[in-house]
Amino acid sequence: MRITDGSSLGRRTGLILAGLWLALAAAPSSARADEAQAKVLFKAMSDYLAAQKTLSFDFDSSLEIVTKEGQKVALASSGRIDLSRPDKIRATRSGGFADVELVYDGKTLSILAKNAKIYGQVEAPGTIDQLVDTIRDKYNRPLPGADLLLSNVSDALMPLVTDTKDFGSGVIGGVECNHLAFRTAEVDWQIWIAAGDKPYPCRYVITTTEMAGSPQYTLDIRNWKAGSEVAADDFAFKAPADAQKGDLSKLADTDELPDIYIVVKGK
């Protein structure tokens, strides 16, 4: 590894990183056992999530973008998810560009742009799984951590995986977790799953390997609650008195990436 700054700190960092690389490259043949264990741990998380008819959590998200000059910038947001299977969800998200609420009662999808005081509604009867596809593909309004809200996370994600690794323990927000890493043709992703009898996701990181700079999306989950711990919610949308109704497909700044940014794919 070539260190360009010539400083003693740079040399020490280079040696540490080189040593880490050698340690990873020289992993023993137990990798196959680690891969099997990682799949077992991930399936246990998927089964646990599917069994929770109600759940809620707060989240902090970070969406990295790479500018045309090659500078990497992270856009930060925080929010909350309340979910009742199979067909009800409330999601809020606040960031530097938007303050958004999404409500779905199994029949109608409502999205409120609080800053603009505009909301849109559309009939979309179905399940949460169907809603995830609808708002992502038709309205380009993906839910934060949508993959983890599906009724069968393992069936949705694992068929695309080409490589699996178990990196042992990690700690997220004071919670001991199992750290797993997966690769697909287009993205690398990692997940930290709480150890114990409630294997909920604590951190989810997606790295887009096909884009210049390999930007990442990170979702940190906290205040996890499930079952009887979850406060009752009727999932009814209540529009503020000063909000106007508009076209859902034209609501501005309701995604984590502000509308002022132009996405250019490729290296």
Summary of the structure (lengths in Angstrom):
residues: 267
radius of gyration: 20.5
end to end distance: 23.3
largest distance: 63.8
contacts: 766
relative contact order: 0.18
helix: 25%
strand: 37%
